[in-house]
Amino acid sequence: MMRRVWALIQICIVIGIVGFATFQLFKGNFAAGMSVMPLLLIYYLFLASRNRRD
């Protein structure tokens, strides 16, 4: 049950980040749209290293 909750939280975080970036790009704010992409990379690396330990 806890894994399902953690997975839903992760999906919500990623959708929020991608949604924010998409919205900013549509508004023409390229800097704000691209500024969250390193956050996704850091998030991915954190999860990948965490999954290797399990």
N, C-alpha and C positions, 0 to 999 in steps of 0.2 A: 504494500500500500504506500509506503513512504517513497519508494522509487517512482511510483506513478505521480505523486505530488511533486517531487523534485523534477521530473521530466516536464510536467506542465509548467512549472515555474521557469525552466530553461527555455521552453518554447515561447512563452510570453515575453521573456526578455529579448530574445532574438527577433521576434516579430515586432516588438516595440522599436528596437534599434533600426531595423530595416525599414519600417514604416516611417520613422522620423527622417531617415536619410532620403527616402523616396519623396516625401512631402517637401523637404527642403530643396531637392533637385528640381521638382516641378515648379517651385516658386522662383527658381533661378539663383538660389543661394548655393553656389557650388562649394564654397569653403565649408559651410555648415554641413552640407550633405556628405562630403568626403571626410569630415573630421571624425565621424564615428566609426569609420572602417577599421582604423587601428584597434579600436575597442573590441570589435568582433574578432580580430586576429588574436588579441590577448585572451579573450574569452575562450576561443577555440584551443589555444595552447594550454590554458589552465585545465580545460576539460580533458584534453588528450593525455596530459601528464597524470591527471587524477585517475583516468580509466586504466592506465598502465599499472598503477599501484594496486588496483583491486584484483 
